[in-house]
């Protein structure tokens, strides 16, 4: 989630920042952290409502999954709902969604257990290094999405040629 002090399209009250205006980015990456899809919504939108939009906004054509080469999707516990699992499975992906409470149980079983860091969180960190995206100053959502796409293109270029 990022701040959006001027408000505008696709913003909402941020539940973690005293209901100030904010934006939520939903991001899909490959295993290396290269962005494949990005969607923007208000900060008060639940993560599971953005799954369908994120899957539909894939930039490149997706190869057809086969029995020998299935395509997997890893999600955190914010997506642990039956309708989300059904949606992801219906799109042809094999879902790997961490169950709610699993981390707490594992912390008691394994001493010094730390939460697993996802590749997507690292890509969000890369996006936050672009100062233009850290705080949303655009009123129009299309302008903000265009800047997100430009930053994703730069990240992709660095991953391929860097």
Secondary structure as the mmCIF struct_conf table of DSSP 4:
data_model
#
loop_
_struct_conf.conf_type_id
_struct_conf.id
_struct_conf.beg_label_comp_id
_struct_conf.beg_label_asym_id
_struct_conf.beg_label_seq_id
_struct_conf.end_label_comp_id
_struct_conf.end_label_asym_id
_struct_conf.end_label_seq_id
STRN STRN1 UNK A 2 UNK A 3
TURN_TY1_P TURN_TY1_P1 UNK A 5 UNK A 6
TURN_TY1_P TURN_TY1_P2 UNK A 9 UNK A 10
STRN STRN2 UNK A 12 UNK A 13
TURN_TY1_P TURN_TY1_P3 UNK A 15 UNK A 19
STRN STRN3 UNK A 21 UNK A 29
TURN_TY1_P TURN_TY1_P4 UNK A 31 UNK A 32
STRN STRN4 UNK A 35 UNK A 42
TURN_TY1_P TURN_TY1_P5 UNK A 43 UNK A 44
BEND BEND1 UNK A 45 UNK A 45
HELX_RH_3T_P HELX_RH_3T_P1 UNK A 47 UNK A 50
HELX_RH_AL_P HELX_RH_AL_P1 UNK A 51 UNK A 56
TURN_TY1_P TURN_TY1_P6 UNK A 57 UNK A 57
BEND BEND2 UNK A 59 UNK A 60
HELX_LH_PP_P HELX_LH_PP_P1 UNK A 61 UNK A 65
BEND BEND3 UNK A 67 UNK A 69
STRN STRN5 UNK A 71 UNK A 75
HELX_RH_3T_P HELX_RH_3T_P2 UNK A 77 UNK A 79
HELX_RH_AL_P HELX_RH_AL_P2 UNK A 82 UNK A 90
TURN_TY1_P TURN_TY1_P7 UNK A 91 UNK A 92
STRN STRN6 UNK A 93 UNK A 97
HELX_LH_PP_P HELX_LH_PP_P2 UNK A 98 UNK A 99
TURN_TY1_P TURN_TY1_P8 UNK A 100 UNK A 101
HELX_RH_AL_P HELX_RH_AL_P3 UNK A 102 UNK A 109
BEND BEND4 UNK A 110 UNK A 110
TURN_TY1_P TURN_TY1_P9 UNK A 111 UNK A 112
HELX_LH_PP_P HELX_LH_PP_P3 UNK A 115 UNK A 118
HELX_RH_AL_P HELX_RH_AL_P4 UNK A 119 UNK A 128
TURN_TY1_P TURN_TY1_P10 UNK A 129 UNK A 129
BEND BEND5 UNK A 130 UNK A 130
HELX_RH_AL_P HELX_RH_AL_P5 UNK A 131 UNK A 134
STRN STRN7 UNK A 135 UNK A 135
BEND BEND6 UNK A 139 UNK A 140
HELX_RH_AL_P HELX_RH_AL_P6 UNK A 141 UNK A 161
#
